Amino acid sequence: MKIIYHRKIYFIISTILCIISIVSLATWGLNLGIDFTGGTLMEITFKESRPQNQEIAMALKDLDLGKIVVQPSGEQAAILRFKDVSEFTHQEILKNLKESFKNENEEEILSEERFESIGPVIGQELKSKAFWAISIVLVAIIFYIAWAFRKVSYLVSSWKYGFVAIIALLHDILIVLGLFSILGQFFPIEVGTPFVAALLTILGYSVNDTIVVFDRIRENLYKYEVGNFQDSVNESVNQTIRRSFNTSLTTLLVLLAVYFLGGTSIKYFILALIAGVIVGTYSSIFIASPLLVAWQKLKR
């Protein structure tokens, strides 16, 4: 497969996806969860049929909770979002809900499954730490790859391997962010700390796949005299492409099983991983290695 020789096609596809992502982020942004904005999340389960969203919100109208957002979850559960509250107010919320929804025998029909309350200051701190965590990871990757590939810098400088890997990673992160920006606009999908954990996992998975390809390039530059750098890179990609696809496929099978059979609380975390694995595999094969060749030719 002459993957490297058709690199302009892959660059155009990635450019279109990145532009769509940038436009989406600039227009709609991300639907940030309470982890970053501050607020309260409460999940309740009804033993019988779940009331309408308006009925649940009306049961809490006298408690000064600000805007109350009720989101159905499964068949009998509901997730409530409102402003940051104290423990006293938390108990008042539970009391009102239990008194408002009872069966014919006046028995309680709901139970609390989850309660999270985060102040706005903590939310801003989490947002800042998430940004620095991703930035530090990217810088560390550049230094590591530059050091690891220092002996094959006679054709392409070792730091360029690291820089190309970072471009591929930014490509992956941008597309995943754009996807969640679009989904957040049309569906009740929020971005919180689990999403940041998913991004860091995607960084690790994608750079691992990229380094496997780069390492094969390094071996071929040592062992063989393959016409020129472009031929050597193309041969290296072909030698590792089956491994990349098989690894990604087995990973996706597990993630899809967890997505469809797992709980609601980790559904969007798994969705981010699924998108990241697909985009990361694509970028490792069709973006990172072709970029090396394009940079080397530009230098010449």
C-alpha positions in Angstrom: 0.0 0.0 0.0 1.4 3.4 -1.0 0.1 5.2 2.0 2.8 7.8 2.1 2.4 8.6 -1.6 -1.3 9.6 -1.2 -0.7 11.7 1.9 -2.3 14.8 0.4 -5.7 13.0 0.5 -5.3 12.3 4.2 -4.2 15.8 5.0 -7.2 17.2 3.2 -9.6 14.9 5.2 -8.0 15.9 8.5 -8.0 19.6 7.6 -11.7 19.4 6.9 -12.4 17.6 10.2 -10.3 20.1 12.2 -12.0 23.1 10.6 -15.4 21.6 11.5 -14.2 21.1 15.0 -12.8 24.6 15.4 -16.0 26.2 14.0 -18.1 24.1 16.4 -16.0 25.0 19.4 -15.9 28.7 18.4 -19.7 28.7 17.9 -21.1 26.4 20.6 -18.1 25.6 22.8 -18.3 22.7 25.2 -21.3 21.9 27.4 -19.3 22.0 30.7 -20.5 19.9 33.6 -20.7 20.8 37.2 -17.0 19.7 37.7 -16.0 22.9 35.9 -18.9 25.3 36.3 -19.8 24.4 39.9 -23.3 23.2 40.9 -25.1 20.1 42.1 -25.9 16.8 40.5 -28.4 14.4 42.1 -29.5 11.1 40.7 -32.7 9.5 42.0 -34.4 6.2 41.1 -38.2 5.5 41.3 -39.4 2.1 42.3 -42.5 2.6 40.0 -43.0 4.6 36.8 -40.9 7.8 36.6 -42.9 11.0 36.8 -42.7 13.7 34.1 -39.7 16.1 34.2 -42.0 19.0 35.0 -43.5 17.2 38.0 -40.1 16.6 39.5 -39.0 20.2 39.0 -42.3 21.5 40.4 -41.7 19.5 43.6 -38.6 21.6 44.3 -39.8 25.0 43.2 -40.0 26.4 46.8 -36.4 25.6 47.6 -34.6 28.4 45.6 -32.4 26.0 43.6 -32.1 28.3 40.6 -32.6 26.7 37.2 -33.4 23.0 37.7 -32.6 20.7 34.8 -34.1 17.2 34.9 -32.7 14.5 32.6 -34.2 11.0 32.3 -31.8 8.2 32.9 -32.8 4.6 32.0 -36.3 3.5 32.6 -36.9 4.6 36.2 -34.1 7.1 37.1 -33.6 10.8 36.7 -30.6 13.1 37.0 -31.2 16.6 38.5 -28.9 19.5 38.1 -29.1 22.8 40.0 -26.9 25.3 41.8 -24.5 24.5 44.6 -26.3 23.7 47.8 -25.5 22.9 51.5 -26.1 19.6 53.2 -29.2 21.1 54.9 -30.7 22.0 51.6 -29.8 18.6 50.3 -31.9 16.9 53.0 -34.7 19.3 52.3 -34.6 18.3 48.6 -34.9 14.7 49.5 -37.7 15.4 52.0 -39.7 17.3 49.3 -39.2 14.6 46.7 -40.2 11.8 49.0 -43.3 13.6 50.2 -44.3 14.5 46.7 -44.0 11.1 45.1 -45.7 8.2 47.0 -47.7 5.2 45.9 -51.3 4.5 46.7 -50.4 3.2 50.1 -48.5 6.4 50.9 -45.1 4.5 50.7 -42.0 6.1 49.4 -41.2 5.2 45.9 -37.8 6.9 45.3 -34.3 6.5 46.5 -31.1 8.6 46.1 -28.4 7.0 44.0 -25.8 9.8 43.8 -25.2 13.3 45.0 -22.4 15.6 44.0 -22.0 19.3 44.9 -19.1 21.4 43.7 -18.6 25.1 44.3 -17.6 27.5 41.5 -14.1 28.1 42.9 -13.3 24.4 42.9 -14.8 24.1 39.4 -12.4 26.7 38.1 -9.5 25.1 39.9 -10.3 21.7 38.3 -10.5 23.4 34.8 -7.1 24.9 35.3 -5.5 21.7 36.5 -7.0 19.8 33.6 -5.4 22.3 31.2 -2.0 22.0 32.8 -2.2 18.2 33.0 -2.7 17.9 29.2 0.0 20.6 28.5 2.6 18.9 30.7 1.9 15.5 29.0 2.4 17.0 25.6 5.7 18.7 26.5 7.0 15.5 28.1 6.2 13.5 25.0 8.2 15.9 22.8 11.3 15.5 25.1 11.0 11.8 25.4 10.7 11.1 21.6 13.4 13.6 20.8 15.8 11.7 23.2 14.7 8.2 22.0 15.2 9.1 18.3 18.4 11.1 18.6 20.5 8.5 16.7 18.4 8.7 13.5 18.5 12.5 13.2 20.7 12.6 10.1 17.6 12.6 7.8 15.1 14.2 10.1 16.0 16.0 13.3 15.1 13.9 16.4 13.0 16.7 17.9 10.8 16.7 14.7 9.7 13.1 15.5 8.4 14.5 18.8 6.9 17.5 17.2 5.1 15.5 14.5 3.7 13.2 17.2 2.3 16.2 19.1 0.7 17.5 15.9 -1.0 14.1 15.5 -2.1 14.2 19.2 -3.5 17.7 18.8 -5.3 16.5 15.7 -6.9 13.7 17.8 -7.8 15.9 20.7 -9.3 18.6 18.5 -11.5 16.2 16.6 -12.8 14.6 19.8 -13.5 18.0 21.3 -15.3 19.1 18.2 -17.4 15.9 18.3 -18.4 16.5 21.9 -19.1 20.2 21.1 -21.6 19.1 18.4 -23.1 16.4 20.6 -23.4 18.8 23.5 -25.4 21.2 21.3 -28.0 18.6 20.3 -27.9 16.1 23.2 -27.6 16.5 27.0 -23.9 15.5 26.9 -21.7 17.3 29.4 -17.9 17.5 29.7 -16.5 16.9 33.2 -13.4 15.4 34.8 -14.1 11.9 33.4 -13.8 13.5 29.9 -10.4 14.9 30.9 -9.4 11.5 32.0 -10.6 10.2 28.6 -8.5 12.8 26.8 -5.3 11.8 28.7 -6.0 8.1 28.0 -6.4 9.0 24.3 -3.1 10.8 24.4 -1.4 7.8 25.8 -3.0 5.3 23.4 -2.4 7.4 20.3 1.2 8.3 21.1 1.9 4.6 21.8 0.6 3.7 18.4 2.6 6.5 16.8 5.8 5.5 18.5 5.4 1.9 17.3 5.4 3.1 13.7 8.3 5.6 14.4 10.3 2.8 16.0 9.9 0.6 12.9 11.1 3.6 10.8 14.1 3.8 13.0 14.9 0.1 12.6 14.5 0.2 8.9 16.8 3.2 8.6 19.4 1.2 10.5 19.0 -2.1 8.7 18.1 -1.4 5.2 19.0 1.0 2.4 15.4 1.5 1.0 15.7 3.9 -1.9 15.0 7.0 0.0 13.4 8.2 3.2 9.9 8.2 1.7 10.2 4.5 0.7 11.5 3.6 4.1 8.6 5.3 5.9 6.1 3.7 3.6 7.5 0.2 4.2 7.5 0.8 7.9 3.9 1.9 7.9 2.9 -1.2 5.9 4.8 -3.5 8.3 2.9 -2.1 11.3 -0.5 -1.3 9.9 -2.0 -4.8 10.6 -0.8 -4.6 14.2 -2.4 -1.1 14.6 -5.7 -2.2 13.2 -5.9 -5.4 15.2 -5.0 -3.6 18.5 -7.6 -0.9 17.8 -10.3 -3.4 16.8 -9.9 -5.5 20.0 -9.9 -2.3 22.1 -13.0 -1.1 20.3 -14.9 -4.4 20.9 -14.3 -4.0 24.7 -15.3 -0.3 24.7 -18.5 -1.0 22.7 -19.5 -3.7 25.1 -19.0 -1.4 28.1 -20.8 1.5 26.2 -23.9 -0.6 25.5 -24.0 -2.7 28.7 -22.3 -0.4 31.2 -23.8 2.2 33.5 -25.0 5.6 32.5 -22.4 7.4 34.6 -19.5 6.2 32.4 -21.3 6.2 29.0 -19.9 9.5 27.7 -16.4 8.6 29.1 -16.5 5.5 27.0 -17.8 7.4 24.0 -14.8 9.7 24.2 -12.5 6.7 24.3 -14.2 5.1 21.3 -13.8 8.3 19.2 -10.2 8.7 20.4 -9.2 5.2 19.5 -10.6 5.5 16.0 -9.1 9.0 15.4 -5.8 8.0 17.1 -5.4 4.9 14.9 -6.1 7.0 11.8 -3.6 9.7 12.8 -0.8 7.3 13.7 -0.9 5.7 10.2 -2.2 8.4 7.9 -1.0 11.6 9.5 2.1 11.3 11.7 4.3 9.3 9.3 3.3 11.2 6.2 4.0 14.4 8.1 7.6 13.2 8.6 8.1 12.7 4.9 6.4 16.1 4.1 8.7 17.9 6.5 11.8 16.1 5.2 10.9 17.0 1.6 10.2 20.6 2.6 13.6 20.8 4.2 15.3 19.5 1.0 
